[in-house]
Amino acid sequence: MLHVGLVGTGSIADRRLAPALQKVRGAVLWSVCSRDPERARAFAARHGARGPIHRDLADMLADPQLDAVVLATPDRLHAAQAIAAAAAGKHVFVEKPMATDVADAEAVVRACAAAGVRLAVGYHLRFHAGLRALRERVLAGELGRVLHMCVRWTFVERDANNWRASPDVGRWWSLAAVGTHCLDLVRWYLRPGCGEIERAHALTASPVHRGPHDETAMVALRFAGGATADILTSVVFRAPRSLEIHGDAGWARGDEVLGPHGGGRIVVGDRELSYEPADPYLGELQDFVDAVAHGRAPEVDAVEGLANVRGLCEMTES
């Protein structure tokens, strides 16, 4: 039974990761780490943690009964925490993006490889049952040669003090909240047939809160094989969330499939794709635990995490 510690007690940990972890085969929520001990105790009680509460990450990592950590902390903290966990011999599941610059992401990869621990990155949409089924059809050639993909994911964040708006703990806002997921989806679908991204550019704006980070971003991508993609993200308006894939022999569309719930409607041409919705957070954590148990790479591993960080940096630095 893998003993997993959860670092960070924010909304994603409270509403998604901890409840999913309770259902994972072969693992238990062991310990919780938060700067606020009272919050940590309440979180641990709510989610049935079986081990100690920690205020300091080093104390958590010193626990010989701890096997792995889930890092659900602000983006700029990920790299240092992942490296510390690896040095302590703990397997690492880190929320996306795994770092905020390429050098830090590469350091995480090296640290985990040197320590011989597994590293997984939290791109839960890869475990959306409908999106997995659609990808199988795309890779099987049902749409012919894929020429373009577009992804739209927006929501409204009314708090200008959101931590992603702060340069102290974040680098991107809409791009880190949801854009990194969109980039991962596009690469996951297109890279097998279209090669790697050879050019990426993001046009960003901050029209509402007027902070230092992107409130809205428009991303243009071109793959080595000639396919293109565009991504729209925003934290200042809510529009229908969708993805479209266009090939020379057909098209597909997903409506309201982007989010935490694992549902939504998918059509391939004029036919609806039937699938059984499932919790994608449970899927990603189960894959991580199974990877540790069987000594294999997680489905979303260090290579994929690093590629995403590199893409985010290239598109916003160009």
C-alpha positions in Angstrom: 0.0 0.0 0.0 1.6 3.2 -1.2 1.6 6.0 1.5 1.0 9.3 -0.3 1.5 12.7 1.2 -0.4 15.7 -0.1 1.3 19.1 -0.1 -1.1 22.0 -0.4 -4.7 22.2 0.8 -6.2 24.5 -1.8 -9.3 23.9 -3.9 -7.9 21.5 -6.4 -6.5 19.3 -3.6 -9.7 19.6 -1.5 -12.3 19.1 -4.3 -10.5 16.8 -6.7 -7.2 15.2 -5.7 -7.9 14.1 -2.1 -11.4 12.6 -2.9 -9.9 10.8 -5.9 -7.0 9.5 -3.9 -9.5 7.8 -1.5 -10.7 5.7 -4.4 -7.2 4.7 -5.8 -6.3 1.0 -5.6 -3.0 0.4 -3.8 -2.6 3.8 -2.1 -3.8 5.8 0.9 -3.6 9.4 1.8 -1.0 9.2 4.6 0.0 12.8 5.5 -0.8 16.4 4.8 1.4 19.4 4.6 0.2 23.0 4.8 1.6 26.3 6.2 -1.6 26.5 8.3 -1.7 23.6 10.8 -5.4 24.1 11.6 -6.3 24.0 7.9 -4.2 20.9 7.5 -5.9 19.2 10.4 -9.3 19.9 9.0 -8.3 18.8 5.6 -6.8 15.6 6.9 -9.9 14.8 9.0 -12.2 15.5 6.0 -10.3 13.2 3.7 -9.3 10.5 6.1 -5.5 10.9 6.2 -4.0 8.2 8.3 -0.7 9.7 9.2 0.8 13.0 10.6 0.2 16.6 9.8 3.1 18.7 8.8 3.8 22.4 8.5 7.2 22.0 7.0 7.9 20.0 3.8 11.3 18.8 5.1 9.6 17.3 8.1 7.1 15.5 5.9 9.9 14.2 3.6 11.8 12.8 6.6 9.0 10.4 7.4 10.2 6.9 6.6 6.7 5.7 6.1 6.0 8.2 3.3 6.4 6.8 -0.2 5.2 9.5 -2.5 4.0 13.1 -2.6 1.3 14.9 -4.5 2.4 18.6 -5.0 -0.7 20.8 -5.3 1.0 24.1 -4.6 1.6 27.4 -6.5 3.5 27.0 -9.8 6.8 28.6 -8.8 7.1 26.3 -5.8 6.9 23.1 -7.8 10.5 22.7 -8.9 12.1 23.1 -5.5 9.6 20.9 -3.8 9.8 18.2 -6.5 13.6 18.2 -6.3 13.5 18.0 -2.5 11.1 15.1 -2.6 13.3 13.2 -5.1 16.3 13.8 -2.9 14.4 12.2 -0.1 13.6 9.2 -2.2 9.9 9.9 -2.6 8.0 9.5 -5.9 6.5 12.7 -7.2 3.1 13.6 -8.7 3.2 17.4 -9.5 0.3 19.5 -10.6 0.7 21.3 -13.9 2.8 23.0 -15.0 5.7 21.3 -13.3 7.9 24.4 -13.4 7.8 28.0 -14.6 11.0 27.9 -16.7 12.9 25.3 -18.7 16.0 25.2 -16.5 13.9 24.4 -13.4 11.9 21.8 -15.3 15.1 20.1 -16.5 16.5 20.2 -12.9 13.3 18.3 -11.8 13.8 15.7 -14.5 17.4 15.2 -13.6 16.7 15.0 -9.8 14.0 12.3 -10.3 16.1 10.3 -12.7 19.1 10.4 -10.4 17.0 9.3 -7.4 15.3 6.6 -9.3 11.8 7.9 -8.5 8.7 8.2 -10.7 7.6 11.6 -11.8 4.1 12.2 -13.1 2.5 15.5 -14.1 -1.2 16.3 -13.5 -2.8 16.6 -17.0 -6.1 15.0 -16.0 -7.7 15.5 -19.4 -5.6 12.6 -20.8 -7.8 10.5 -18.5 -11.1 11.8 -19.8 -12.8 8.7 -21.2 -14.4 10.6 -24.1 -11.2 12.4 -25.1 -9.3 9.1 -24.9 -11.9 7.4 -27.2 -11.8 10.3 -29.6 -8.0 10.3 -29.8 -8.0 6.6 -30.7 -10.3 7.4 -33.6 -8.1 10.3 -34.7 -4.9 8.2 -34.5 -6.6 5.3 -36.4 -7.1 7.8 -39.3 -10.9 8.2 -39.1 -10.5 11.9 -39.9 -7.8 11.3 -42.5 -4.8 13.5 -42.3 -5.2 16.0 -39.4 -4.7 19.5 -40.6 -5.9 21.7 -37.7 -7.1 21.6 -34.1 -8.5 24.4 -32.0 -9.2 24.5 -28.2 -11.3 27.1 -26.3 -11.2 27.1 -22.5 -12.3 30.2 -20.5 -13.8 31.1 -17.1 -14.3 34.1 -14.9 -11.9 34.9 -12.0 -13.2 37.9 -10.2 -10.4 38.0 -7.6 -7.5 40.1 -8.8 -5.5 38.8 -5.8 -5.6 35.2 -7.2 -2.1 33.7 -6.6 -1.6 33.1 -10.3 -1.7 36.9 -10.8 1.3 37.3 -8.5 4.8 37.1 -9.9 6.0 35.8 -6.5 4.4 32.4 -6.9 3.2 32.3 -10.5 4.4 33.2 -14.0 1.2 32.8 -16.1 -2.5 33.2 -15.3 -4.9 31.9 -17.9 -2.0 29.9 -19.6 -1.1 28.2 -16.3 -4.7 27.7 -15.1 -6.0 26.1 -18.3 -3.7 26.9 -21.2 -1.2 24.4 -20.2 -3.9 21.7 -20.4 -4.9 22.9 -23.8 -1.3 22.7 -25.0 -1.0 19.2 -23.6 -4.1 18.1 -25.4 -3.0 19.5 -28.7 0.4 17.8 -28.4 -1.2 14.5 -27.3 -3.5 14.4 -30.3 -1.3 15.8 -33.0 2.3 14.9 -32.2 2.0 11.2 -33.2 1.0 12.0 -36.8 2.3 15.6 -37.2 5.6 15.6 -35.3 6.6 18.2 -32.7 5.7 21.8 -32.5 8.1 23.8 -34.6 6.7 27.3 -34.0 4.6 28.7 -31.2 3.4 32.2 -30.4 1.1 33.7 -27.8 -0.7 37.1 -27.9 -1.7 38.0 -24.4 -3.7 40.8 -22.8 -4.8 41.9 -19.3 -7.8 44.1 -20.0 -9.7 43.7 -16.7 -7.5 43.3 -13.6 -4.5 44.9 -15.5 -2.0 42.8 -13.6 1.4 41.5 -14.9 0.1 38.2 -16.1 -2.1 37.0 -19.0 -5.8 37.3 -18.4 -6.5 36.3 -22.0 -4.2 34.5 -24.4 -4.5 33.5 -28.0 -1.9 30.9 -29.0 -0.9 29.9 -32.6 1.0 26.6 -33.2 2.6 25.0 -36.2 3.7 21.4 -36.2 6.6 19.9 -38.2 4.3 17.9 -40.4 2.4 21.1 -41.4 -0.6 20.9 -39.1 -1.7 24.0 -37.2 -3.5 24.6 -34.0 -4.9 27.5 -32.1 -5.8 27.9 -28.4 -7.9 30.5 -26.6 -7.8 30.9 -22.8 -9.2 33.5 -20.5 -9.9 34.2 -16.9 -12.1 37.2 -17.5 -15.0 35.8 -19.6 -16.9 32.5 -19.9 -17.7 31.2 -23.3 -18.6 27.6 -24.4 -15.6 25.3 -23.9 -14.8 23.3 -26.9 -12.3 21.6 -29.0 -12.4 20.8 -32.8 -10.2 18.6 -34.9 -10.2 19.0 -38.7 -8.8 16.4 -41.1 -8.9 16.0 -44.9 -11.5 13.2 -44.5 -13.7 14.5 -41.6 -14.0 16.5 -38.4 -14.8 16.1 -34.7 -16.0 18.4 -32.0 -16.2 18.2 -28.2 -18.5 20.5 -26.3 -18.0 21.2 -22.5 -15.5 18.4 -22.3 -12.8 20.7 -20.8 -13.0 20.8 -17.1 -12.8 18.6 -14.0 -15.9 16.5 -14.4 -15.1 14.0 -17.2 -18.3 14.6 -19.1 -19.5 16.6 -22.1 -20.7 15.8 -25.7 -18.4 14.6 -28.5 -19.4 14.2 -32.1 -17.4 12.7 -35.0 -18.9 14.1 -38.2 -22.6 13.7 -37.8 -22.5 10.9 -35.1 -22.3 11.3 -31.4 -19.5 9.4 -29.7 -20.8 7.3 -26.8 -18.7 6.9 -23.7 -19.0 6.4 -20.0 -17.9 9.5 -18.0 -15.4 8.8 -15.3 -13.4 10.9 -12.8 -10.2 11.9 -14.7 -8.4 12.8 -11.4 -8.9 9.2 -10.3 -7.5 8.1 -13.6 -4.3 10.1 -13.4 -3.6 9.2 -9.8 -4.3 5.5 -10.4 -1.9 5.6 -13.3 0.8 7.2 -11.0 0.3 4.6 -8.3 0.4 1.8 -10.9 3.5 3.2 -12.4 5.3 3.1 -9.0 4.0 -0.4 -8.3 5.1 -1.8 -11.7 8.3 0.2 -12.2 7.2 1.9 -15.4 6.9 5.5 -16.5 3.6 7.3 -15.8 1.5 8.1 -18.8 2.2 11.8 -18.4 5.9 11.6 -17.4 8.9 13.8 -17.1 9.3 14.1 -20.9 5.8 15.3 -21.4 6.0 17.7 -18.4 9.2 19.2 -19.7 7.9 19.6 -23.2 4.9 21.5 -21.9 7.0 23.9 -19.9 9.3 24.5 -22.9 6.2 25.2 -25.1 4.8 27.7 -22.6 8.1 29.5 -22.3 8.7 29.6 -26.1 5.3 30.9 -26.9 5.4 33.7 -24.3 9.1 34.7 -25.0 8.8 34.9 -28.8 
